Amino acid sequence: MCLGIPGRVVERVEGFGDQLALVTVAGVPRRINVGLLDDGAFDVGSWVVIHMGFALEVVDETAAGEAQEGLEMLGRADPDGASGSDSPTGPDLDTN
């Protein structure tokens, strides 16, 4: 199972075999590989689901919003991967 993050395409990146796009993820611009999507499957303004730097599918705005809300509820929507702890391994879950 993988966790896909919704992002909105804001620009196609020149070069790289036309396989890169600039996508905003939680408001942060990221270069994403769109080579797995069918040609013409998306345009600037389209929403895509991203995993490990690759756009896996195009989704509508409603689905993207629902996914983002779910991620925010889980506390995993932070694009910098902040864990809420200073530990590089994540939050201290020891409740003793």
Backbone hydrogen bonds in HBPLUS format (Angstrom, degrees):
<---DONOR---> <-ACCEPTOR-->    atom                        ^
c    i                          cat <-CA-CA->   ^        H-A-AA   ^      H-
h    n   atom  resd res      DA  || num        DHA   H-A  angle D-A-AA Bond
n    s   type  num  typ     dist DA aas  dist angle  dist       angle   num
A0005-ILE N   A0050-ILE O   2.80 MM  45  5.03 162.0  1.83 142.7 146.8     1
A0050-ILE N   A0005-ILE O   2.77 MM  45  5.03 161.5  1.81 136.1 142.5     2
A0007-GLY N   A0048-VAL O   2.89 MM  41  5.47 147.7  2.00 155.7 164.2     3
A0048-VAL N   A0007-GLY O   2.84 MM  41  5.47 162.7  1.87 161.3 167.3     4
A0008-ARG N   A0024-THR O   3.03 MM  16  5.29 148.9  2.13 142.1 145.9     5
A0024-THR N   A0008-ARG O   2.87 MM  16  5.29 158.6  1.92 148.5 147.1     6
A0009-VAL N   A0046-SER O   2.85 MM  37  5.51 165.1  1.87 168.4 171.9     7
A0045-GLY N   A0009-VAL O   2.75 MM  36  5.22 159.0  1.79 139.5 146.8     8
A0010-VAL N   A0022-LEU O   2.80 MM  12  5.68 173.0  1.80 158.4 160.7     9
A0011-GLU N   A0022-LEU O   3.29 MM  11  5.03 144.5  2.43 142.8 139.8    10
A0022-LEU N   A0011-GLU O   2.67 MM  11  5.03 162.0  1.70 151.2 157.7    11
A0013-VAL N   A0020-LEU O   3.02 MM   7  5.34 167.2  2.04 129.7 131.4    12
A0018-ASP N   A0015-GLY O   2.93 MM   3  5.56 148.7  2.03 118.8 127.1    13
A0019-GLN N   A0016-PHE O   3.18 MM   3  5.85 149.7  2.28 114.2 120.8    14
A0034-VAL N   A0019-GLN O   2.66 MM  15  5.07 156.5  1.71 134.4 142.7    15
A0021-ALA N   A0032-ILE O   2.91 MM  11  5.40 148.1  2.01 149.1 159.6    16
A0032-ILE N   A0021-ALA O   2.84 MM  11  5.40 168.7  1.85 162.3 166.0    17
A0023-VAL N   A0030-ARG O   2.78 MM   7  5.26 167.9  1.80 157.7 160.9    18
A0030-ARG N   A0023-VAL O   2.73 MM   7  5.26 146.5  1.84 143.2 154.3    19
A0025-VAL N   A0028-VAL O   2.80 MM   3  5.11 166.2  1.82 138.9 140.0    20
A0028-VAL N   A0025-VAL O   2.96 MM   3  5.11 166.3  1.98 112.3 116.3    21
A0033-ASN N   A0053-GLY O   2.92 MM  20  6.17 166.4  1.93 166.6 162.1    22
A0055-ALA N   A0033-ASN O   2.87 MM  22  6.15 166.4  1.89 164.0 164.9    23
A0037-LEU N   A0034-VAL O   3.09 MM   3  5.67 162.1  2.12 118.4 124.0    24
A0041-ALA N   A0038-ASP O   3.01 MM   3  5.29 152.2  2.09 137.4 133.9    25
A0046-SER N   A0043-ASP O   2.95 MM   3  5.47 163.3  1.98 137.4 139.1    26
A0059-VAL N   A0047-TRP O   2.93 MM  12  5.48 161.4  1.97 132.9 139.0    27
A0049-VAL N   A0057-GLU O   2.86 MM   8  5.47 154.2  1.93 154.4 161.4    28
A0056-LEU N   A0049-VAL O   2.72 MM   7  5.64 165.6  1.74 169.9 175.1    29
A0051-HIS N   A0054-PHE O   2.92 MM   3  5.41 157.7  1.97 149.0 153.9    30
A0054-PHE N   A0051-HIS O   3.05 MM   3  5.41 162.4  2.09 115.3 121.0    31
A0064-ALA N   A0060-ASP O   3.02 MM   4  6.31 160.8  2.06 154.8 160.9    32
A0065-GLY N   A0061-GLU O   2.92 MM   4  6.07 158.5  1.97 146.7 152.2    33
A0066-GLU N   A0062-THR O   2.96 MM   4  6.22 158.1  2.01 151.3 157.3    34
A0067-ALA N   A0063-ALA O   2.95 MM   4  6.13 158.6  2.00 147.9 153.7    35
A0068-GLN N   A0064-ALA O   2.93 MM   4  6.15 159.7  1.97 148.8 154.4    36
A0069-GLU N   A0065-GLY O   2.93 MM   4  6.13 158.3  1.97 147.3 153.1    37
A0070-GLY N   A0066-GLU O   3.00 MM   4  6.22 158.3  2.05 146.4 152.2    38
A0071-LEU N   A0067-ALA O   2.94 MM   4  6.21 157.1  1.99 150.5 156.8    39
A0072-GLU N   A0068-GLN O   2.90 MM   4  6.12 156.3  1.96 149.8 156.4    40
A0073-MET N   A0069-GLU O   2.96 MM   4  6.22 150.1  2.05 145.6 153.7    41
A0074-LEU N   A0070-GLY O   3.07 MM   4  6.37 142.6  2.22 140.5 150.5    42
A0074-LEU N   A0071-LEU O   3.11 MM   3  5.00 120.8  2.47  91.1 106.0    43
A0075-GLY N   A0071-LEU O   2.90 MM   4  6.10 118.1  2.29 136.0 153.0    44
A0076-ARG N   A0071-LEU O   3.01 MM   5  5.35 160.6  2.05 151.8 150.2    45
A0075-GLY N   A0072-GLU O   3.08 MM   3  4.84 139.3  2.25  91.0 103.2    46
A0081-GLY N   A0078-ASP O   2.99 MM   3  5.36 163.7  2.02 116.6 121.3    47
A0090-GLY N   A0087-SER O   3.19 MM   3  5.34 166.9  2.21 108.4 112.0    48
